[in-house]
Amino acid sequence: MSGTSMPLQNEVPVLIVGAGPAGLMAAVELTRRAVPVRIIDRLPEASRHSKALGVWPRTFELFQRINPLRQLELAGQYQEGMRYYSDGRRLVTIPYTNEARATVLPQPAIERFLEAELNEHGIHVERGTELVSIDVDDHHASARALRHDGTTETISAGYLIGADGASSAVRKALEIPFAGATYPSTFVVVDATIDGNLDPALTHYFCSTRGILVISALPEGGVRFFTSAPRDTDPDRLDLAGVQRIIDDRGPGTLRLTSARWISAFTVHARQAARIRHGRAFLIGDAAHIHSPAGGQGLNTGIADAHNLAWKIARVHHHHAHERLLGTYELERHPIAEQIVHAADQQTRLWLLTRPHQIILRDLLLRAVARTPYFSRVYLPTLAGLRYRYDSLRHRDQRSRSTAGTLIDALDIFDVSNERLTSLRRALPDDTYTLLFDGNRYDPNLDDVIDSARRVGFHLRTLDRRASRLCTGPPTPGAIRRGRILLVRPDGYIAFAGRTLTPDRLAELTHTSVLDLAQEHA
């Protein structure tokens, strides 16, 4: 390949390939944890098209941790629920709950939010820089990159993160299989302005034997249409008139398109990388898994991947945890991605049913389930990113099956440390573990583990659920109310729940050197 080779650069702790939402999120999370990064992207500039739209509450929680004031500037179109239609008939309206409410927010706005935060830390995306080759083992990673001016550079890194999308060059270079299937239908996405009335607070799903049509209002005005292309249509040549015919055929019949900002045809896949770690290299976002837009999970899943990986790399980089901690990234995120790919596939297949008896059964099932608590208690919290459970944490302690591996509650509390009303999940730090005493139960047998936790900088808090108060430190002698111990990770997930905990067990759960400290007490 032509170009001038530059000298080997000083090693950067983390090289990120791809500057979409997942890559930017990884860069921001690592940077705010004092881990130097470089982030490259082959495109000369960020895309202006809206692409992904749906943002769920867990993603907003993570954004708020990054910069609460800037996060408030992310003005989206809040959604009150979803409405399903079957061959033009209104079938059911599913309201969102306060805890599980979707927001329509175009992908470029999210990327600008994350990139602005990154720039404030002195890190800039190196655009027009394409990955050429990589060399990865269990101890090191290096990448050869081609710049837009024709020069090449070899970048030496401690870790490599592939966030470069469905056609990931990192995944291909690592020869990781990307198994799955491609839907036979071609799909079309359209951002347009319209004349006509359609409740903008709802996402509308028009299912018919001719195909699916999904309509959502955009925050800056206009409407997003997502639809399967008719068999007799060349989707690559679809114009405004052609889109209008599809909407007339499948939609409410009262909408007239006045202009289209973006019309794009694409194929939909259901695929997942066979593994998402290879030595010092990791895959996140679309590089690791792709699926139908059903459920609006794609962008949110990539953000969650990045967050899960970043805090772990940071703890290892700063010698606060053993490198074994990085093995939990694949253990936790690969099964979650598998669930999401499967759920999106099932929903898409239900959208595209054409046989009358199947449609009748689908409609009956949807109406029946809508009358149960399933949507509010299971389906919506799952979409919101609040109900995913890391089974690898649950299986580590059989006594804590009810809570280990789940997110800590977001119950309203008064935080004594700063005298503020907040949520429990928001009150706990995201830079270290918290040993949370759930109930004022003082146990002198816990003195050793409390001392060990303090030595390595873990936070110690006591939750009084009866008074909705979060206090600093462990329970004091004299407290007699029974309770349990929760070990909460920096990402808010519960790593342990029980009534007894030893320094050895704490060391195992956190991959720290607490075990060495525990030996001092032997």
C-alpha positions in Angstrom: 0.0 0.0 0.0 1.3 3.5 -0.9 2.1 6.0 1.8 4.8 7.0 4.1 5.3 5.1 7.3 5.7 7.1 10.5 7.8 5.9 13.5 6.2 3.7 16.1 4.3 5.8 18.6 4.5 5.7 22.3 2.0 3.2 23.7 -1.4 4.5 24.4 -3.4 2.5 27.0 -6.5 2.1 24.8 -7.0 2.5 21.1 -10.7 2.7 20.0 -11.6 2.0 16.4 -14.9 3.6 15.4 -16.5 6.9 16.5 -20.1 6.1 16.6 -22.1 6.2 19.9 -20.5 3.0 21.3 -16.9 4.1 20.5 -17.4 7.6 21.7 -19.1 6.3 24.9 -16.1 4.0 25.6 -13.7 6.9 25.0 -15.6 9.3 27.3 -15.9 6.7 30.1 -12.2 5.8 29.9 -11.1 9.4 29.8 -13.2 10.5 32.7 -11.6 7.7 34.6 -8.1 9.0 33.8 -7.3 6.4 31.2 -5.6 8.0 28.1 -7.2 6.9 24.8 -7.0 7.5 21.1 -10.0 7.1 18.9 -9.9 6.8 15.1 -12.6 6.7 12.5 -12.3 6.0 8.8 -15.0 8.6 7.8 -13.8 12.2 7.2 -16.8 13.6 9.2 -19.6 12.4 11.4 -22.9 11.4 9.6 -25.7 14.0 9.7 -28.4 11.5 9.2 -30.6 10.6 12.2 -30.0 6.8 12.0 -30.9 5.3 15.4 -33.6 7.2 17.4 -34.8 5.4 20.5 -33.1 6.2 23.8 -34.2 4.4 26.9 -33.9 5.5 30.6 -30.8 3.4 31.5 -28.9 5.2 28.7 -30.0 8.6 30.0 -28.8 7.5 33.5 -25.3 6.9 32.1 -25.3 10.2 30.2 -26.3 12.0 33.4 -23.3 10.5 35.2 -21.1 11.9 32.5 -22.4 15.5 32.6 -25.8 16.2 34.1 -26.0 19.8 32.8 -25.0 18.9 29.2 -27.3 15.9 29.4 -30.3 18.2 30.0 -29.5 19.8 26.6 -30.4 16.6 24.9 -33.9 17.6 23.9 -35.8 14.7 22.6 -39.4 13.8 21.7 -40.7 12.1 24.9 -43.0 9.2 24.2 -46.1 8.2 26.2 -46.5 4.8 24.7 -46.9 2.6 21.6 -49.9 1.9 19.5 -50.5 -1.2 17.4 -52.8 -1.4 14.4 -53.7 -4.5 12.4 -54.8 -3.9 8.8 -55.8 -0.3 9.6 -57.7 -1.2 12.8 -56.5 0.1 16.1 -55.5 -2.9 18.1 -54.0 -1.8 21.4 -52.3 1.1 23.0 -49.5 0.3 25.5 -48.7 3.2 27.8 -45.1 3.7 29.1 -44.5 3.8 32.8 -42.6 6.7 34.5 -39.6 4.5 35.0 -39.6 3.0 31.4 -40.3 5.8 29.0 -38.7 6.0 25.5 -37.3 9.2 24.0 -36.9 9.9 20.3 -33.5 11.4 20.0 -31.5 11.3 16.7 -28.1 9.6 16.8 -26.1 12.8 15.7 -27.3 14.6 18.8 -26.0 11.8 21.0 -22.7 11.8 19.2 -22.3 15.5 19.5 -23.0 15.3 23.3 -20.3 12.6 23.7 -17.8 14.2 21.4 -18.1 17.6 23.2 -17.4 15.9 26.5 -14.4 14.1 25.0 -13.1 17.3 23.5 -13.3 19.0 26.9 -10.8 16.4 28.1 -8.4 17.2 25.3 -9.3 14.1 23.2 -10.3 14.5 19.6 -11.6 11.9 17.1 -8.9 11.2 14.5 -11.2 11.2 11.4 -10.2 10.0 8.0 -8.0 7.4 9.6 -8.6 3.8 8.5 -7.6 0.6 10.2 -5.3 -1.5 7.9 -4.2 -4.3 10.1 -3.9 -5.4 13.7 -1.7 -7.6 15.8 -3.2 -8.8 19.1 -2.2 -11.2 21.8 -2.8 -11.7 25.5 -0.3 -9.0 26.5 -0.4 -6.2 23.9 -2.2 -4.8 20.8 -0.9 -2.8 17.8 -2.7 -1.4 14.8 -1.6 -0.1 11.5 -3.6 2.9 10.4 -3.8 4.8 7.1 -4.4 8.5 7.3 -6.4 10.6 4.8 -3.1 12.2 3.6 -1.7 8.8 2.6 0.7 8.4 5.6 0.6 5.3 7.7 1.1 4.9 11.4 1.6 1.9 13.7 -0.2 2.5 17.0 0.9 0.5 20.0 -1.8 0.0 22.6 -2.5 -1.8 25.8 -6.0 -2.6 24.7 -7.9 -2.4 21.4 -11.7 -1.7 21.3 -13.5 -2.5 18.0 -16.5 -0.2 17.8 -16.4 0.1 14.0 -19.9 -1.2 13.2 -21.5 -4.1 11.4 -18.7 -4.4 8.9 -16.1 -4.2 11.6 -12.5 -4.3 10.3 -11.4 -5.3 13.8 -13.7 -8.3 13.9 -12.7 -9.4 10.5 -9.0 -9.0 11.3 -9.5 -11.2 14.3 -11.3 -13.7 12.2 -14.2 -13.9 14.6 -17.3 -15.5 13.0 -20.4 -13.3 12.7 -23.1 -15.9 12.5 -26.8 -15.3 11.9 -29.2 -14.5 9.1 -30.3 -11.7 6.8 -34.1 -11.0 6.4 -35.3 -11.5 2.8 -37.2 -8.2 2.9 -35.5 -4.9 2.2 -36.3 -2.1 4.6 -36.6 1.6 4.0 -36.1 4.5 6.5 -37.5 7.9 5.7 -37.2 11.2 7.5 -39.9 13.5 6.2 -42.3 16.4 6.9 -46.0 15.7 6.6 -49.4 17.3 6.6 -51.9 15.4 8.8 -52.5 14.5 12.4 -50.9 11.6 14.2 -50.3 11.6 18.0 -46.6 12.6 18.3 -46.4 11.2 21.8 -46.9 7.6 20.5 -44.9 5.3 18.3 -47.3 3.9 15.8 -47.0 0.3 14.4 -49.1 -0.4 11.4 -49.0 -4.2 10.7 -50.6 -5.5 7.6 -50.3 -8.4 5.1 -48.5 -5.9 2.8 -45.7 -5.2 5.3 -44.9 -3.2 8.4 -45.0 0.6 8.8 -43.6 2.3 11.9 -44.1 6.0 12.5 -42.4 8.2 15.1 -42.4 12.0 15.5 -38.9 13.6 15.4 -37.9 16.2 18.1 -36.9 18.8 15.6 -40.1 18.4 13.6 -41.1 15.9 11.0 -41.6 12.2 11.1 -39.5 9.0 10.9 -41.0 6.2 8.8 -39.6 2.7 8.9 -41.1 0.2 6.5 -40.5 -3.0 4.6 -40.2 -2.3 0.9 -43.0 -3.8 -1.4 -41.7 -6.7 -3.4 -42.5 -4.9 -6.7 -40.5 -1.8 -5.7 -36.8 -1.0 -6.3 -36.0 0.3 -2.8 -32.8 2.0 -4.1 -34.9 4.2 -6.4 -37.7 5.0 -4.0 -38.7 8.6 -4.2 -41.3 10.8 -2.3 -44.2 9.6 -4.4 -43.2 6.0 -3.9 -43.0 6.5 -0.1 -46.4 8.2 -0.2 -47.9 5.1 -1.9 -46.6 2.8 0.8 -48.0 5.1 3.5 -51.4 5.3 1.8 -51.5 1.5 1.5 -50.4 0.7 5.1 -50.9 3.8 7.2 -53.9 5.7 8.5 -54.7 7.2 5.1 -54.6 10.8 6.4 -50.9 11.6 6.0 -49.4 13.5 3.1 -45.7 13.8 2.7 -44.5 17.3 1.8 -40.8 16.7 1.7 -38.2 14.1 2.5 -34.9 14.9 4.2 -33.6 11.3 3.9 -34.6 8.1 2.2 -32.4 5.1 2.6 -32.9 1.4 1.8 -31.0 -1.2 3.8 -31.1 -4.9 4.7 -31.7 -6.1 8.3 -29.7 -8.8 9.9 -29.8 -10.8 13.1 -26.1 -11.6 13.8 -23.8 -12.0 16.7 -20.0 -12.3 17.0 -19.0 -15.8 18.2 -16.9 -14.1 20.9 -16.4 -10.4 21.9 -12.9 -10.7 23.4 -9.7 -11.9 21.8 -6.7 -11.3 24.0 -6.3 -7.6 24.4 -9.0 -6.8 21.8 -12.7 -6.3 22.5 -15.8 -5.8 20.4 -18.7 -3.5 21.3 -21.9 -2.3 19.7 -22.7 -3.2 16.1 -19.3 -4.8 15.7 -20.4 -7.4 18.3 -24.1 -7.8 17.4 -26.7 -6.4 14.9 -30.4 -6.9 14.8 -33.7 -5.4 13.7 -34.7 -1.9 14.9 -37.6 -3.6 16.7 -37.6 -2.4 20.3 -35.1 0.4 19.7 -32.3 -1.5 21.4 -29.3 -1.1 19.1 -27.8 2.2 20.2 -28.7 1.5 23.8 -27.0 -1.9 23.8 -23.8 -0.4 22.3 -23.8 2.3 25.0 -24.2 -0.4 27.7 -21.4 -2.5 26.1 -19.0 0.5 26.2 -19.9 1.3 29.8 -19.5 -2.2 31.0 -16.1 -2.6 29.4 -14.7 0.9 30.2 -15.0 0.9 34.0 -13.3 -2.6 34.1 -10.4 -1.5 31.9 -10.0 1.6 34.1 -9.8 -0.5 37.3 -7.2 -2.8 35.7 -5.2 0.1 34.2 -5.0 1.8 37.6 -4.0 -1.5 39.3 -7.2 -1.5 41.3 -8.2 -4.9 40.0 -6.6 -8.1 38.5 -6.9 -8.5 34.7 -9.3 -11.4 35.4 -12.0 -8.7 35.8 -11.8 -8.1 32.0 -13.0 -11.7 31.4 -16.4 -10.7 32.9 -17.1 -8.4 30.0 -17.8 -11.3 27.6 -19.4 -13.4 30.4 -22.0 -10.6 31.0 -22.5 -8.8 27.7 -22.5 -11.7 25.2 -25.6 -13.4 26.8 -27.4 -10.1 27.0 -26.8 -9.4 23.4 -28.0 -12.8 22.5 -31.3 -12.1 24.3 -31.7 -8.8 22.5 -30.9 -10.2 19.1 -33.4 -13.0 19.7 -36.2 -10.7 21.0 -35.8 -8.2 18.1 -35.9 -11.1 15.7 -39.1 -12.5 17.2 -40.8 -9.1 17.1 -39.8 -8.5 13.5 -41.2 -11.9 12.5 -44.5 -11.0 14.2 -44.6 -7.7 12.3 -44.2 -9.5 9.0 -46.8 -12.2 9.3 -49.0 -12.6 6.2 -51.1 -15.8 6.8 -54.6 -15.0 8.1 -54.6 -17.5 11.0 -51.2 -16.3 12.2 -52.3 -12.7 12.2 -55.5 -13.6 14.1 -53.4 -15.4 16.8 -50.9 -12.5 17.0 -53.6 -9.9 17.4 -55.4 -12.0 20.1 -52.2 -12.6 21.9 -51.3 -8.9 21.9 -54.6 -7.9 23.2 -54.6 -10.5 25.9 -51.1 -9.7 27.1 -51.8 -6.0 27.1 -54.4 -6.6 29.9 -51.9 -8.2 32.2 -49.0 -6.6 34.2 -46.5 -8.2 31.8 -45.8 -5.0 29.8 -45.3 -2.7 32.8 -43.4 -5.2 35.0 -41.3 -7.1 32.5 -41.4 -6.0 28.8 -41.0 -2.2 29.3 -38.4 -2.4 32.1 -36.4 -4.7 29.9 -36.5 -2.3 26.9 -35.6 0.5 29.3 -32.4 -1.4 30.2 -33.3 -1.7 33.8 -34.2 -5.4 34.0 -31.2 -7.2 32.3 -29.5 -9.6 34.7 -26.0 -10.8 34.7 -26.3 -14.5 35.5 -22.6 -14.9 36.0 -22.9 -12.8 39.1 -26.0 -14.6 40.3 -24.4 -18.0 40.0 -21.5 -17.0 42.1 -23.6 -16.9 45.3 -26.6 -19.3 45.5 -27.9 -17.5 48.5 -28.5 -14.2 46.7 -30.4 -15.3 43.6 -33.1 -12.7 44.1 -30.8 -9.7 43.7 -27.2 -10.6 42.6 -26.7 -9.6 39.0 -29.4 -7.0 39.0 -29.3 -3.2 39.1 -29.5 -1.7 42.5 -32.9 -0.1 43.2 -33.6 3.5 42.1 -35.8 4.1 45.1 -36.1 7.7 46.4 -33.9 8.4 49.4 -32.4 11.2 51.4 -28.6 11.2 51.1 -27.2 12.3 54.4 -23.7 12.9 52.9 -24.9 15.9 50.9 -28.4 16.4 52.4 -30.1 15.9 49.1 -33.1 13.9 47.9 -32.0 11.6 45.1 -32.3 8.0 44.0 -30.3 5.2 45.6 -28.7 4.2 42.3 -27.7 7.8 41.6 -26.3 8.3 45.1 -23.7 5.5 44.8 -20.3 6.3 43.2 -19.5 5.0 39.7 -15.7 5.0 40.2 -15.4 2.2 42.8 -17.4 -0.4 44.7 -19.8 0.3 47.5 -20.3 -2.0 50.5 -24.0 -1.2 51.3 -25.5 -2.3 54.6 -29.2 -2.7 53.8 -30.6 -2.2 57.2 -29.0 -1.1 60.5 -27.6 -4.4 61.6 -24.3 -4.1 63.4 -22.2 -7.3 63.3 -18.8 -7.2 64.9 -17.9 -10.3 62.8 -17.8 -7.9 59.8 -15.1 -5.7 61.2 -12.4 -7.4 59.1 -14.2 -7.0 55.8 -15.1 -3.4 56.6 -11.5 -2.7 57.3 -10.4 -4.3 54.1 -13.0 -2.4 52.1 -11.7 0.9 53.6 -8.1 0.1 52.8 -8.8 -0.3 49.1 -11.0 2.8 48.9 -14.5 1.2 48.6 -17.4 3.3 49.8 -19.3 2.2 53.0 -22.9 3.3 53.2 -25.9 2.2 55.3 -29.5 2.2 53.9 -32.4 2.7 56.3 -35.3 1.8 54.1 -37.9 2.6 56.8 -36.7 6.2 56.9 -35.6 6.3 53.3 -32.2 7.5 54.4 -28.7 6.7 53.0 -26.1 7.3 55.7 -22.3 7.3 55.4 -20.3 4.5 56.9 -21.4 1.1 58.2 -24.0 0.5 61.0 -22.8 1.7 64.4 -22.7 -0.5 67.6 -26.1 -0.6 69.2 -28.1 -0.8 65.9 -30.2 -4.0 66.2 -32.5 -3.9 63.1 -31.7 -6.9 60.9 -30.4 -6.4 57.4 -28.1 -7.7 54.7 -25.0 -6.7 52.9 -24.9 -5.6 49.2 -21.8 -5.2 47.3 -22.6 -2.7 44.5 -20.2 -2.4 41.5 -19.3 1.0 39.9 -22.0 0.3 37.2 -24.7 -0.1 39.8 -25.0 -3.9 39.5 -25.2 -6.0 42.7 -22.2 -8.3 42.8 -23.2 -9.9 46.2 -26.2 -9.9 48.5 -26.2 -11.8 51.8 -25.8 -11.6 55.5 -22.1 -12.6 55.9 -19.1 -11.6 53.9 -15.4 -12.3 54.4 -12.3 -10.5 53.1 -11.5 -13.5 51.0 -14.9 -13.4 49.4 -14.7 -9.7 48.8 -11.4 -10.2 47.1 -12.9 -12.8 44.8 -15.9 -10.7 43.9 -14.0 -7.5 43.1 -10.8 -9.0 41.7 -8.8 -6.8 44.0 -5.9 -7.4 46.4 -8.2 -7.4 49.4 -7.1 -11.0 50.0 -3.6 -9.8 50.8 -5.1 -7.4 53.4 -7.2 -10.2 54.8 -4.1 -12.2 55.5 -2.9 -9.5 57.8 -5.7 -10.5 60.2 -4.8 -14.1 60.1 
